[in-house]
Amino acid sequence: VDVIAVGTGKALKLAENGDVDAVLVHAPKLEEDFVAAGFGVDRRGVMYNDFVVVGPADDQAEIAGTERVADAFATIARREALFFSRGDLSGTHLKERAIWDLSRVEPSGDWYVEVGQGMAATLRMADEKRGYVLIDRGTYLALRETVNLRVLVEYDPPLHNPYSIIAVNPERWPHVKYRQARALIEYVTSPEAQAIIGGYRKFGQRLFTPSATD
């Protein structure tokens, strides 16, 4: 398998253009639109993890322990505390936008910074400026020793982060390797692969929960 690591928006654009054979993505609404438009087939759930909101230890916006992430976002906006967005149409960026919608806030102003880069770069910038950021838990755990940001909001249902695998529709793009893509889908959703996903641990905890049988 030749892996191209990009955000969900870019991954689906590559798939729409027939430049890849399958995608593993985490933006349910975009995935549904992608399949409905005839670009993808055989969409299957694979696994999930979750997002967290991280920020400086002094937590100037005072959001630590807020139960509803939408309330935390609204507080950040009201206090105009620095918030850093990936701003790249990735699954993380789209999740962030959905939470802003839940908070009934349209973020704008000097306090809201759209970085236009990946998660690591966005996290580093938030750390340098002592701001807040939405990040998936696994990436935060991988990078937490390099920053001074800590988890402030977690475990709210809107922070759920499901991943799906989708084959590119061979009727739209006859040149794609649909047979191989289908074999990959069958494998990653098989009991064997799901057990590997469920058993994978790092930083003292399981990073993903298998979901193919959900």
MDTraj code that builds the backbone (N, CA, C; nanometers):
import mdtraj as md
import numpy as np

residues = "VAL ASP VAL ILE ALA VAL GLY THR GLY LYS ALA LEU LYS LEU ALA GLU ASN GLY ASP VAL ASP ALA VAL LEU VAL HIS ALA PRO LYS LEU GLU GLU ASP PHE VAL ALA ALA GLY PHE GLY VAL ASP ARG ARG GLY VAL MET TYR ASN ASP PHE VAL VAL VAL GLY PRO ALA ASP ASP GLN ALA GLU ILE ALA GLY THR GLU ARG VAL ALA ASP ALA PHE ALA THR ILE ALA ARG ARG GLU ALA LEU PHE PHE SER ARG GLY ASP LEU SER GLY THR HIS LEU LYS GLU ARG ALA ILE TRP ASP LEU SER ARG VAL GLU PRO SER GLY ASP TRP TYR VAL GLU VAL GLY GLN GLY MET ALA ALA THR LEU ARG MET ALA ASP GLU LYS ARG GLY TYR VAL LEU ILE ASP ARG GLY THR TYR LEU ALA LEU ARG GLU THR VAL ASN LEU ARG VAL LEU VAL GLU TYR ASP PRO PRO LEU HIS ASN PRO TYR SER ILE ILE ALA VAL ASN PRO GLU ARG TRP PRO HIS VAL LYS TYR ARG GLN ALA ARG ALA LEU ILE GLU TYR VAL THR SER PRO GLU ALA GLN ALA ILE ILE GLY GLY TYR ARG LYS PHE GLY GLN ARG LEU PHE THR PRO SER ALA THR ASP".split()
xyz = np.array([
    [0.0852, -0.1186, 0.0000],
    [0.0000, 0.0000, 0.0000],
    [0.0886, 0.1234, 0.0000],
    [0.0668, 0.2115, -0.0956],
    [0.1400, 0.3377, -0.1053],
    [0.0559, 0.4457, -0.0378],
    [0.1021, 0.4951, 0.0758],
    [0.0238, 0.5889, 0.1570],
    [0.0613, 0.7329, 0.1247],
    [-0.0397, 0.8165, 0.1016],
    [-0.0218, 0.9610, 0.0863],
    [-0.0893, 1.0253, 0.2068],
    [-0.0114, 1.0852, 0.2950],
    [-0.0656, 1.1406, 0.4195],
    [-0.1022, 1.2874, 0.4011],
    [-0.2316, 1.3138, 0.3893],
    [-0.2828, 1.4509, 0.3770],
    [-0.4104, 1.4609, 0.4600],
    [-0.4606, 1.5825, 0.4783],
    [-0.5858, 1.6015, 0.5490],
    [-0.7029, 1.5457, 0.4705],
    [-0.8160, 1.5298, 0.5377],
    [-0.9335, 1.4693, 0.4753],
    [-0.9796, 1.5441, 0.3511],
    [-0.9846, 1.6770, 0.3572],
    [-1.0291, 1.7544, 0.2413],
    [-0.9439, 1.7278, 0.1189],
    [-0.8123, 1.7279, 0.1376],
    [-0.7210, 1.7019, 0.0259],
    [-0.7320, 1.5572, -0.0207],
    [-0.7494, 1.4655, 0.0751],
    [-0.7620, 1.3242, 0.0391],
    [-0.8841, 1.3008, -0.0493],
    [-0.9962, 1.3603, -0.0128],
    [-1.1175, 1.3420, -0.0927],
    [-1.1065, 1.4110, -0.2277],
    [-1.0339, 1.5213, -0.2341],
    [-1.0123, 1.5877, -0.3633],
    [-0.9277, 1.4999, -0.4547],
    [-0.8247, 1.4365, -0.3998],
    [-0.7452, 1.3420, -0.4784],
    [-0.8335, 1.2285, -0.5297],
    [-0.9225, 1.1800, -0.4440],
    [-1.0117, 1.0711, -0.4833],
    [-1.1111, 1.1160, -0.5894],
    [-1.1642, 1.2372, -0.5759],
    [-1.2566, 1.2901, -0.6769],
    [-1.1907, 1.2977, -0.8137],
    [-1.0608, 1.3239, -0.8144],
    [-0.9869, 1.3352, -0.9401],
    [-0.9350, 1.2014, -0.9901],
    [-0.9635, 1.0933, -0.9168],
    [-0.9173, 0.9618, -0.9580],
    [-0.7690, 0.9409, -0.9401],
    [-0.7083, 1.0169, -0.8476],
    [-0.5639, 1.0089, -0.8281],
    [-0.5235, 0.9097, -0.7202],
    [-0.6208, 0.8524, -0.6502],
    [-0.5944, 0.7481, -0.5511],
    [-0.7001, 0.6396, -0.5683],
    [-0.6779, 0.5266, -0.5043],
    [-0.7697, 0.4134, -0.5177],
    [-0.8662, 0.3995, -0.4001],
    [-0.8255, 0.4503, -0.2847],
    [-0.9097, 0.4448, -0.1649],
    [-0.8645, 0.5544, -0.0699],
    [-0.9520, 0.5911, 0.0227],
    [-0.9176, 0.6927, 0.1226],
    [-0.9591, 0.6457, 0.2612],
    [-0.8780, 0.6807, 0.3603],
    [-0.9119, 0.6627, 0.5011],
    [-0.9270, 0.8028, 0.5581],
    [-1.0481, 0.8383, 0.5969],
    [-1.0793, 0.9783, 0.6273],
    [-1.1659, 0.9890, 0.7529],
    [-1.1787, 1.1136, 0.8042],
    [-1.2558, 1.1318, 0.9285],
    [-1.3357, 1.2614, 0.9262],
    [-1.4273, 1.2691, 0.8320],
    [-1.5204, 1.3820, 0.8238],
    [-1.6526, 1.3288, 0.7690],
    [-1.7402, 1.2759, 0.8552],
    [-1.8602, 1.2046, 0.8099],
    [-1.9445, 1.2781, 0.7067],
    [-1.9686, 1.4072, 0.7248],
    [-2.0531, 1.4803, 0.6291],
    [-1.9872, 1.4854, 0.4916],
    [-1.8576, 1.5145, 0.4863],
    [-1.7875, 1.5159, 0.3579],
    [-1.7875, 1.3773, 0.2947],
    [-1.7725, 1.2746, 0.3771],
    [-1.7735, 1.1376, 0.3259],
    [-1.9088, 1.1044, 0.2629],
    [-2.0163, 1.1413, 0.3322],
    [-2.1505, 1.1158, 0.2797],
    [-2.1719, 1.1888, 0.1478],
    [-2.1280, 1.3132, 0.1398],
    [-2.1417, 1.3903, 0.0161],
    [-2.0592, 1.3282, -0.0960],
    [-1.9399, 1.2805, -0.0621],
    [-1.8492, 1.2178, -0.1582],
    [-1.9133, 1.0937, -0.2199],
    [-1.9735, 1.0100, -0.1360],
    [-2.0396, 0.8887, -0.1850],
    [-2.1658, 0.9242, -0.2631],
    [-2.2440, 1.0183, -0.2118],
    [-2.3687, 1.0571, -0.2785],
    [-2.3431, 1.1152, -0.4167],
    [-2.2287, 1.1802, -0.4344],
    [-2.1941, 1.2397, -0.5638],
    [-2.1401, 1.1370, -0.6621],
    [-2.1266, 1.0114, -0.6176],
    [-2.0829, 0.9056, -0.7075],
    [-1.9334, 0.8874, -0.7172],
    [-1.8581, 0.9527, -0.6290],
    [-1.7124, 0.9400, -0.6349],
    [-1.6611, 0.8196, -0.5569],
    [-1.7354, 0.7761, -0.4553],
    [-1.6881, 0.6683, -0.3700],
    [-1.7908, 0.5589, -0.3508],
    [-1.7421, 0.4387, -0.3202],
    [-1.8285, 0.3230, -0.2946],
    [-1.7706, 0.2435, -0.1777],
    [-1.8531, 0.1561, -0.1241],
    [-1.8094, 0.0620, -0.0199],
    [-1.7539, 0.1329, 0.1038],
    [-1.8203, 0.2370, 0.1469],
    [-1.7759, 0.3079, 0.2682],
    [-1.7993, 0.2215, 0.3913],
    [-1.6948, 0.2063, 0.4719],
    [-1.7038, 0.1252, 0.5937],
    [-1.6371, 0.1963, 0.7104],
    [-1.6981, 0.1870, 0.8273],
    [-1.6334, 0.2367, 0.9475],
    [-1.5162, 0.1480, 0.9847],
    [-1.4096, 0.2078, 1.0346],
    [-1.2889, 0.1326, 1.0702],
    [-1.2571, 0.1447, 1.2191],
    [-1.2582, 0.2677, 1.2707],
    [-1.2150, 0.2904, 1.4084],
    [-1.2553, 0.4315, 1.4493],
    [-1.2356, 0.4612, 1.5761],
    [-1.2574, 0.5987, 1.6207],
    [-1.1635, 0.6317, 1.7364],
    [-1.1399, 0.7598, 1.7524],
    [-1.0765, 0.8113, 1.8735],
    [-1.1520, 0.9379, 1.9112],
    [-1.0862, 1.0337, 1.9731],
    [-1.1588, 1.1549, 2.0077],
    [-1.0688, 1.2774, 2.0016],
    [-1.1328, 1.3923, 1.9991],
    [-1.0629, 1.5199, 2.0025],
    [-1.0594, 1.5725, 2.1452],
    [-0.9638, 1.6606, 2.1700],
    [-0.9553, 1.7316, 2.2972],
    [-0.9254, 1.8782, 2.2673],
    [-0.9592, 1.9642, 2.3607],
    [-0.9197, 2.1047, 2.3517],
    [-0.8027, 2.1241, 2.4466],
    [-0.6913, 2.1743, 2.3940],
    [-0.5741, 2.1979, 2.4773],
    [-0.5445, 2.3470, 2.4828],
    [-0.4775, 2.3863, 2.5891],
    [-0.4436, 2.5266, 2.6063],
    [-0.3371, 2.5429, 2.7125],
    [-0.2982, 2.6653, 2.7413],
    [-0.1920, 2.6913, 2.8388],
    [-0.2345, 2.6550, 2.9802],
    [-0.1366, 2.6232, 3.0623],
    [-0.1659, 2.5799, 3.1989],
    [-0.2378, 2.6867, 3.2796],
    [-0.2096, 2.8144, 3.2525],
    [-0.2769, 2.9194, 3.3298],
    [-0.4203, 2.9431, 3.2831],
    [-0.4556, 2.8873, 3.1666],
    [-0.5944, 2.8835, 3.1183],
    [-0.6663, 3.0176, 3.1373],
    [-0.6177, 3.1195, 3.0649],
    [-0.6720, 3.2543, 3.0838],
    [-0.8210, 3.2644, 3.0519],
    [-0.8715, 3.1751, 2.9664],
    [-1.0149, 3.1763, 2.9346],
    [-1.0983, 3.1008, 3.0384],
    [-1.0304, 3.0283, 3.1271],
    [-1.0968, 2.9529, 3.2344],
    [-1.2000, 2.8534, 3.1799],
    [-1.1530, 2.7679, 3.0878],
    [-1.2420, 2.6665, 3.0306],
    [-1.2170, 2.5275, 3.0873],
    [-1.1134, 2.5100, 3.1672],
    [-1.0781, 2.3770, 3.2181],
    [-1.1975, 2.3120, 3.2867],
    [-1.2258, 2.1878, 3.2457],
    [-1.3340, 2.1127, 3.3074],
    [-1.4722, 2.1445, 3.2548],
    [-1.4831, 2.2361, 3.1588],
    [-1.6136, 2.2654, 3.0989],
    [-1.6703, 2.1377, 3.0373],
    [-1.7929, 2.1019, 3.0700],
    [-1.8495, 1.9754, 3.0235],
    [-1.8839, 1.9788, 2.8757],
    [-1.9375, 2.0899, 2.8273],
    [-1.9775, 2.0996, 2.6866],
    [-1.8726, 2.1780, 2.6088],
    [-1.8155, 2.1136, 2.5077],
    [-1.7104, 2.1794, 2.4305],
    [-1.7627, 2.3047, 2.3613],
    [-1.8912, 2.3062, 2.3231],
    [-1.9475, 2.4264, 2.2603],
    [-1.9461, 2.5438, 2.3573],
    [-1.9699, 2.5161, 2.4849],
    [-1.9638, 2.6224, 2.5855],
    [-1.8211, 2.6738, 2.6012],
    [-1.7245, 2.5821, 2.5952],
    [-1.5842, 2.6229, 2.6049],
    [-1.5461, 2.7134, 2.4880],
    [-1.5897, 2.6771, 2.3672],
    [-1.5613, 2.7603, 2.2497],
    [-1.6255, 2.8983, 2.2651],
    [-1.7489, 2.9013, 2.3132],
    [-1.8179, 3.0293, 2.3309],
    [-1.7447, 3.1176, 2.4314],
    [-1.6914, 3.0556, 2.5364],
    [-1.6161, 3.1317, 2.6366],
    [-1.4871, 3.1866, 2.5776],
    [-1.4167, 3.1050, 2.4995],
    [-1.2943, 3.1512, 2.4330],
    [-1.3242, 3.2726, 2.3463],
    [-1.4336, 3.2655, 2.2708],
    [-1.4709, 3.3768, 2.1825],
    [-1.5083, 3.5008, 2.2629],
    [-1.5859, 3.4807, 2.3667],
    [-1.6307, 3.5949, 2.4476],
    [-1.5130, 3.6682, 2.5115],
    [-1.4139, 3.5927, 2.5529],
    [-1.2972, 3.6530, 2.6182],
    [-1.1862, 3.6871, 2.5182],
    [-1.2104, 3.6534, 2.3913],
    [-1.1146, 3.6801, 2.2841],
    [-0.9763, 3.6247, 2.3181],
    [-0.9764, 3.5030, 2.3740],
    [-0.8515, 3.4320, 2.3991],
    [-0.8013, 3.3749, 2.2665],
    [-0.6729, 3.3725, 2.2473],
    [-0.6180, 3.3252, 2.1207],
    [-0.6599, 3.1810, 2.0927],
    [-0.7131, 3.1583, 1.9728],
    [-0.7504, 3.0239, 1.9289],
    [-0.6866, 3.0007, 1.7928],
    [-0.6219, 2.8848, 1.7775],
    [-0.5523, 2.8536, 1.6534],
    [-0.6256, 2.7419, 1.5793],
    [-0.6609, 2.7697, 1.4549],
    [-0.7336, 2.6763, 1.3688],
    [-0.6419, 2.6255, 1.2589],
    [-0.6539, 2.4983, 1.2242],
    [-0.5771, 2.4481, 1.1101],
    [-0.6149, 2.5226, 0.9826],
    [-0.7423, 2.5502, 0.9642],
    [-0.7854, 2.6274, 0.8486],
    [-0.7526, 2.5639, 0.7150],
    [-0.7542, 2.4292, 0.7101],
    [-0.7083, 2.3602, 0.5892],
    [-0.8090, 2.2600, 0.5339],
    [-0.9332, 2.2654, 0.5795],
    [-1.0384, 2.1730, 0.5356],
    [-1.0067, 2.0273, 0.5688],
    [-0.9216, 2.0061, 0.6672],
    [-0.8960, 1.8706, 0.7165],
    [-1.0145, 1.8249, 0.8011],
    [-1.0143, 1.6969, 0.8386],
    [-1.1197, 1.6490, 0.9264],
    [-1.1224, 1.7236, 1.0585],
    [-1.0039, 1.7569, 1.1091],
    [-0.9955, 1.8326, 1.2343],
    [-1.0541, 1.9721, 1.2181],
    [-1.0218, 2.0380, 1.1082],
    [-1.0747, 2.1726, 1.0829],
    [-1.2270, 2.1685, 1.0706],
    [-1.2793, 2.0686, 1.0008],
    [-1.4242, 2.0589, 0.9844],
    [-1.4933, 2.0288, 1.1176],
    [-1.4311, 1.9471, 1.2004],
    [-1.4856, 1.9221, 1.3339],
    [-1.4877, 2.0517, 1.4140],
    [-1.3804, 2.1275, 1.4071],
    [-1.3752, 2.2561, 1.4769],
    [-1.4878, 2.3480, 1.4311],
    [-1.5087, 2.3543, 1.2986],
    [-1.6157, 2.4403, 1.2458],
    [-1.7526, 2.3935, 1.2962],
    [-1.7713, 2.2637, 1.3051],
    [-1.8986, 2.2109, 1.3551],
    [-1.9210, 2.2511, 1.5007],
    [-1.8140, 2.2532, 1.5790],
    [-1.8276, 2.2934, 1.7193],
    [-1.8570, 2.4426, 1.7301],
    [-1.7955, 2.5236, 1.6448],
    [-1.8307, 2.6664, 1.6439],
    [-1.9792, 2.6841, 1.6117],
    [-2.0295, 2.6026, 1.5189],
    [-2.1724, 2.6099, 1.4869],
    [-2.2572, 2.5772, 1.6099],
    [-2.2161, 2.4748, 1.6834],
    [-2.2884, 2.4385, 1.8054],
    [-2.2849, 2.5512, 1.9083],
    [-2.1751, 2.6240, 1.9104],
    [-2.1600, 2.7333, 2.0072],
    [-2.2334, 2.8593, 1.9638],
    [-2.2828, 2.8580, 1.8391],
    [-2.3517, 2.9732, 1.7804],
    [-2.2616, 3.0971, 1.7742],
    [-2.1348, 3.0702, 1.7483],
    [-2.0363, 3.1774, 1.7328],
    [-1.9734, 3.1654, 1.5949],
    [-1.9617, 3.2772, 1.5251],
    [-1.8859, 3.2825, 1.4005],
    [-1.7513, 3.3455, 1.4347],
    [-1.6458, 3.2626, 1.4466],
    [-1.5184, 3.3159, 1.4951],
    [-1.4537, 3.4124, 1.3953],
    [-1.4110, 3.5252, 1.4446],
    [-1.3419, 3.6235, 1.3610],
    [-1.2720, 3.7222, 1.4528],
    [-1.1748, 3.7909, 1.3982],
    [-1.1005, 3.8871, 1.4779],
    [-0.9576, 3.8423, 1.4997],
    [-0.8799, 3.9272, 1.5626],
    [-0.7382, 3.8982, 1.5829],
    [-0.7150, 3.7770, 1.6721],
    [-0.8116, 3.7431, 1.7563],
    [-0.7945, 3.6303, 1.8479],
    [-0.8068, 3.4960, 1.7778],
    [-0.8673, 3.4941, 1.6586],
    [-0.8898, 3.3688, 1.5858],
    [-0.7894, 3.3602, 1.4715],
    [-0.6972, 3.2652, 1.4801],
    [-0.5851, 3.2562, 1.3861],
    [-0.5987, 3.1301, 1.3014],
    [-0.6156, 3.1466, 1.1706],
    [-0.6198, 3.0329, 1.0779],
    [-0.4795, 3.0097, 1.0239],
    [-0.4223, 2.8976, 1.0602],
    [-0.2824, 2.8697, 1.0298],
    [-0.2638, 2.8204, 0.8867],
    [-0.3572, 2.7392, 0.8368],
    [-0.3446, 2.6867, 0.7011],
    [-0.2374, 2.5811, 0.6873],
    [-0.2043, 2.5136, 0.7978],
    [-0.1023, 2.4091, 0.7962],
    [-0.1529, 2.2871, 0.8724],
    [-0.0659, 2.1880, 0.8849],
    [-0.1028, 2.0645, 0.9513],
    [-0.1123, 2.0780, 1.1021],
    [-0.1432, 1.9657, 1.1667],
    [-0.1693, 1.9678, 1.3101],
    [-0.0462, 2.0028, 1.3912],
    [0.0686, 1.9465, 1.3565],
    [0.1893, 1.9727, 1.4346],
    [0.2265, 2.1199, 1.4308],
    [0.2220, 2.1801, 1.3123],
    [0.2557, 2.3220, 1.2991],
    [0.1561, 2.4093, 1.3741],
    [0.0285, 2.3730, 1.3678],
    [-0.0745, 2.4503, 1.4378],
    [-0.0558, 2.4411, 1.5884],
    [-0.0247, 2.3215, 1.6366],
    [-0.0022, 2.3033, 1.7802],
    [0.1186, 2.3835, 1.8267],
    [0.2263, 2.3811, 1.7496],
    [0.3465, 2.4559, 1.7879],
    [0.3179, 2.6059, 1.7948],
    [0.2410, 2.6563, 1.6986],
    [0.2094, 2.7984, 1.6989],
    [0.1233, 2.8342, 1.8200],
    [0.0258, 2.7486, 1.8511],
    [-0.0572, 2.7725, 1.9695],
    [0.0280, 2.7724, 2.0955],
    [0.1259, 2.6832, 2.0995],
    [0.2140, 2.6761, 2.2156],
    [0.2978, 2.8032, 2.2286],
    [0.3530, 2.8490, 2.1172],
    [0.4372, 2.9693, 2.1192],
    [0.3597, 3.0920, 2.1656],
    [0.2329, 3.0999, 2.1252],
    [0.1513, 3.2179, 2.1568],
    [0.0609, 3.1960, 2.2782],
    [0.0708, 3.0778, 2.3391],
    [-0.0090, 3.0434, 2.4577],
    [-0.1584, 3.0549, 2.4284],
    [-0.1979, 2.9868, 2.3206],
    [-0.3376, 2.9873, 2.2803],
    [-0.4019, 2.8509, 2.2947],
    [-0.5234, 2.8407, 2.2434],
    [-0.6034, 2.7185, 2.2502],
    [-0.6113, 2.6546, 2.1120],
    [-0.6325, 2.5229, 2.1105],
    [-0.6426, 2.4524, 1.9830],
    [-0.7203, 2.3219, 2.0031],
    [-0.7927, 2.2815, 1.8991],
    [-0.8590, 2.1509, 1.8953],
    [-0.7652, 2.0527, 1.8271],
    [-0.7459, 1.9365, 1.8870],
    [-0.6513, 1.8390, 1.8335],
    [-0.7002, 1.6988, 1.8674],
    [-0.6716, 1.6016, 1.7819],
    [-0.7082, 1.4648, 1.8164],
    [-0.6138, 1.4147, 1.9254],
    [-0.6672, 1.3301, 2.0102],
    [-0.5932, 1.2886, 2.1296],
    [-0.4607, 1.2200, 2.0946],
    [-0.4611, 1.1350, 1.9931],
    [-0.3397, 1.0628, 1.9580],
    [-0.2266, 1.1554, 1.9168],
    [-0.2585, 1.2557, 1.8357],
    [-0.1556, 1.3505, 1.7930],
    [-0.1051, 1.4315, 1.9115],
    [-0.1960, 1.4707, 1.9990],
    [-0.1525, 1.5447, 2.1179],
    [-0.0586, 1.4597, 2.2034],
    [-0.0940, 1.3335, 2.2245],
    [-0.0090, 1.2472, 2.3055],
    [0.1294, 1.2320, 2.2432],
    [0.1336, 1.2250, 2.1097],
    [0.2617, 1.2102, 2.0407],
    [0.3487, 1.3346, 2.0533],
    [0.2849, 1.4510, 2.0676],
    [0.3587, 1.5777, 2.0666],
    [0.3623, 1.6483, 2.2017],
    [0.2967, 1.5934, 2.3025],
    [0.2788, 1.6685, 2.4271],
    [0.4094, 1.7010, 2.4976],
    [0.5133, 1.6190, 2.4770],
    [0.6410, 1.6475, 2.5427],
    [0.7133, 1.7647, 2.4782],
    [0.6657, 1.8090, 2.3624],
    [0.7318, 1.9189, 2.2914],
    [0.6627, 2.0527, 2.3145],
    [0.5500, 2.0522, 2.3860],
    [0.4746, 2.1759, 2.4080],
    [0.4379, 2.1896, 2.5556],
    [0.3912, 2.3072, 2.5919],
    [0.3486, 2.3333, 2.7295],
    [0.1971, 2.3494, 2.7396],
    [0.1252, 2.2862, 2.6486],
    [-0.0207, 2.2915, 2.6488],
    [-0.0761, 2.1646, 2.7131],
    [-0.1871, 2.1777, 2.7841],
    [-0.2462, 2.0611, 2.8498],
    [-0.3930, 2.0465, 2.8107],
    [-0.4453, 1.9262, 2.8298],
    [-0.5856, 1.8989, 2.7975],
    [-0.6754, 1.9716, 2.8974],
    [-0.7697, 2.0493, 2.8436],
    [-0.8609, 2.1271, 2.9273],
    [-1.0061, 2.0828, 2.9143],
    [-1.0450, 2.0360, 2.7949],
    [-1.1826, 1.9910, 2.7710],
    [-1.1771, 1.8582, 2.6966],
    [-1.2552, 1.7602, 2.7426],
    [-1.2543, 1.6284, 2.6790],
    [-1.3838, 1.5541, 2.7114],
    [-1.4041, 1.4431, 2.6380],
    [-1.5114, 1.3469, 2.6637],
    [-1.6531, 1.3978, 2.6402],
    [-1.6702, 1.5037, 2.5641],
    [-1.8043, 1.5480, 2.5256],
    [-1.8400, 1.4792, 2.3934],
    [-1.9633, 1.4292, 2.3744],
    [-1.9973, 1.3570, 2.2515],
    [-1.9579, 1.4256, 2.1205],
    [-1.9688, 1.5584, 2.1062],
    [-1.9271, 1.6196, 1.9792],
    [-1.7781, 1.6020, 1.9479],
    [-1.6992, 1.5579, 2.0457],
    [-1.5562, 1.5378, 2.0237],
    [-1.5253, 1.3991, 1.9669],
    [-1.6282, 1.3180, 1.9463],
    [-1.6121, 1.1851, 1.8854],
    [-1.5508, 1.1995, 1.7462],
    [-1.4579, 1.1091, 1.7113],
    [-1.3819, 1.1218, 1.5866],
    [-1.3758, 0.9883, 1.5116],
    [-1.4790, 0.9570, 1.4310],
    [-1.4813, 0.8290, 1.3591],
    [-1.4038, 0.8338, 1.2272],
    [-1.3396, 0.7228, 1.1943],
    [-1.2662, 0.7081, 1.0686],
    [-1.3358, 0.6052, 0.9799],
    [-1.3434, 0.6363, 0.8505],
    [-1.4016, 0.5437, 0.7530],
    [-1.3045, 0.5220, 0.6379],
    [-1.3173, 0.4081, 0.5733],
    [-1.2417, 0.3807, 0.4514],
    [-1.3407, 0.3718, 0.3360],
    [-1.3038, 0.4286, 0.2224],
    [-1.3922, 0.4348, 0.1054],
    [-1.3110, 0.4039, -0.0194],
    [-1.3645, 0.3201, -0.1061],
    [-1.3011, 0.2943, -0.2354],
    [-1.3465, 0.3988, -0.3366],
    [-1.2578, 0.4363, -0.4264],
    [-1.2956, 0.5252, -0.5361],
    [-1.3810, 0.4456, -0.6344],
    [-1.4879, 0.5063, -0.6808],
    [-1.5847, 0.4396, -0.7675],
    [-1.5221, 0.4066, -0.9035],
    [-1.5094, 0.2771, -0.9368],
    [-1.4489, 0.2404, -1.0652],
    [-1.5363, 0.2771, -1.1850],
    [-1.6656, 0.3001, -1.1618],
    [-1.7508, 0.3436, -1.2725],
    [-1.7223, 0.4888, -1.3088],
    [-1.6745, 0.5665, -1.2120],
    [-1.6363, 0.7051, -1.2388],
    [-1.4941, 0.7118, -1.2950],
    [-1.4056, 0.6289, -1.2393],
    [-1.2651, 0.6277, -1.2809],
    [-1.2236, 0.4829, -1.3082],
    [-1.2419, 0.4345, -1.4320],
    [-1.2141, 0.2940, -1.4635],
    [-1.0695, 0.2506, -1.4399],
    [-0.9763, 0.3469, -1.4341],
    [-0.8357, 0.3093, -1.4194],
    [-0.7973, 0.2752, -1.2756],
    [-0.8828, 0.3053, -1.1778],
    [-0.8432, 0.2817, -1.0384],
    [-0.8348, 0.1321, -1.0099],
    [-0.7549, 0.0992, -0.9096],
    [-0.7348, -0.0408, -0.8719],
    [-0.8431, -0.0809, -0.7711],
    [-0.9633, -0.0978, -0.8224],
    [-1.0764, -0.1233, -0.7336],
    [-1.0639, -0.2579, -0.6628],
    [-1.0172, -0.3592, -0.7325],
    [-1.0061, -0.4917, -0.6707],
    [-0.9119, -0.4862, -0.5503],
    [-0.7995, -0.4180, -0.5678],
    [-0.7047, -0.4052, -0.4573],
    [-0.7612, -0.3176, -0.3450],
    [-0.8326, -0.2109, -0.3826],
    [-0.8944, -0.1243, -0.2815],
    [-0.9970, -0.2026, -0.2008],
    [-1.0749, -0.2835, -0.2707],
    [-1.1751, -0.3651, -0.2030],
    [-1.1087, -0.4646, -0.1075],
    [-0.9955, -0.5217, -0.1498],
    [-0.9226, -0.6149, -0.0634],
    [-0.8711, -0.5438, 0.0616],
    [-0.8258, -0.4199, 0.0449],
    [-0.7793, -0.3427, 0.1600],
    [-0.8939, -0.3156, 0.2571],
    [-1.0099, -0.2785, 0.2029],
    [-1.1268, -0.2538, 0.2878],
    [-1.1643, -0.3799, 0.3648],
    [-1.1660, -0.4932, 0.2955],
    [-1.2011, -0.6189, 0.3616],
    [-1.1014, -0.6518, 0.4722],
    [-0.9732, -0.6200, 0.4471],
    [-0.8726, -0.6511, 0.5487],
    [-0.8864, -0.5614, 0.6712],
    [-0.8918, -0.4286, 0.6518],
    [-0.8902, -0.3386, 0.7689],
    [-1.0186, -0.3502, 0.8514],
    [-1.1243, -0.4063, 0.7925],
    [-1.2482, -0.4272, 0.8680],
    [-1.2637, -0.5720, 0.9154],
    [-1.1625, -0.6553, 0.8902],
    [-1.1675, -0.7957, 0.9309],
    [-1.1413, -0.8090, 1.0806],
    [-1.1852, -0.9189, 1.1418],
    [-1.1568, -0.9403, 1.2840],
    [-1.0079, -0.9322, 1.3165],
    [-0.9238, -0.9831, 1.2265],
    [-0.7790, -0.9799, 1.2504],
    [-0.7276, -0.8365, 1.2624],
    [-0.7603, -0.7532, 1.1636],
    [-0.7120, -0.6152, 1.1648],
    [-0.7773, -0.5342, 1.2760],
    [-0.9049, -0.5601, 1.3016],
    [-0.9731, -0.4880, 1.4086],
    [-0.9109, -0.5200, 1.5448],
    [-0.8652, -0.6439, 1.5617],
    [-0.7973, -0.6808, 1.6862],
    [-0.6633, -0.6089, 1.6983],
    [-0.5936, -0.5928, 1.5865],
    [-0.4664, -0.5193, 1.5875],
    [-0.4904, -0.3738, 1.6272],
    [-0.5936, -0.3133, 1.5672],
    [-0.6269, -0.1738, 1.5997],
    [-0.6605, -0.1601, 1.7479],
    [-0.7438, -0.2504, 1.7976],
    [-0.7851, -0.2431, 1.9371],
    [-0.6722, -0.2704, 2.0351],
    [-0.5731, -0.3462, 1.9910],
    [-0.4621, -0.3810, 2.0794],
    [-0.3448, -0.2860, 2.0726],
    [-0.3507, -0.1899, 1.9797],
    [-0.2377, -0.0978, 1.9636],
    [-0.2380, 0.0055, 2.0753],
    [-0.1308, 0.0066, 2.1522],
    [-0.1204, 0.0990, 2.2649],
    [0.0093, 0.1792, 2.2555],
    [-0.0007, 0.3037, 2.2937],
    [0.1168, 0.3900, 2.2993],
    [0.0883, 0.4988, 2.4020],
    [0.1930, 0.5501, 2.4622],
    [0.1780, 0.6532, 2.5657],
    [0.0894, 0.6037, 2.6805],
    [0.0904, 0.4710, 2.7011],
    [0.0174, 0.4144, 2.8134],
    [-0.1315, 0.3980, 2.7922],
    [-0.1791, 0.4163, 2.6698],
    [-0.3225, 0.4002, 2.6469],
    [-0.3516, 0.3573, 2.5034],
    [-0.4709, 0.3057, 2.4838],
    [-0.5140, 0.2660, 2.3502],
    [-0.5478, 0.3910, 2.2708],
    [-0.4963, 0.3985, 2.1474],
    [-0.5155, 0.5197, 2.0679],
    [-0.6427, 0.5165, 1.9845],
    [-0.6882, 0.3983, 1.9441],
    [-0.8077, 0.3869, 1.8602],
    [-0.8946, 0.2715, 1.9091],
    [-1.0244, 0.2866, 1.8905],
    [-1.1199, 0.1808, 1.9206],
    [-1.1755, 0.1274, 1.7891],
    [-1.1656, -0.0029, 1.7629],
    [-1.2179, -0.0575, 1.6375],
    [-1.3689, -0.0418, 1.6298],
    [-1.4196, -0.0198, 1.5081],
    [-1.5638, 0.0079, 1.4947],
    [-1.6291, -0.0605, 1.3758],
    [-1.5587, -0.1520, 1.3093],
    [-1.6145, -0.2130, 1.1884],
    [-1.7397, -0.2938, 1.2167],
    [-1.7552, -0.3418, 1.3395],
    [-1.8724, -0.4234, 1.3723],
    [-1.9821, -0.3421, 1.4393],
    [-1.9608, -0.2112, 1.4570],
    [-2.0623, -0.1270, 1.5216],
    [-2.1864, -0.1122, 1.4344],
])
top = md.Topology()
chain = top.add_chain()
for i, resn in enumerate(residues, 1):
    res = top.add_residue(resn, chain, resSeq=i)
    for name in ("N", "CA", "C"):
        top.add_atom(name, md.element.get_by_symbol(name[0]), res)
traj = md.Trajectory(xyz[None], top)
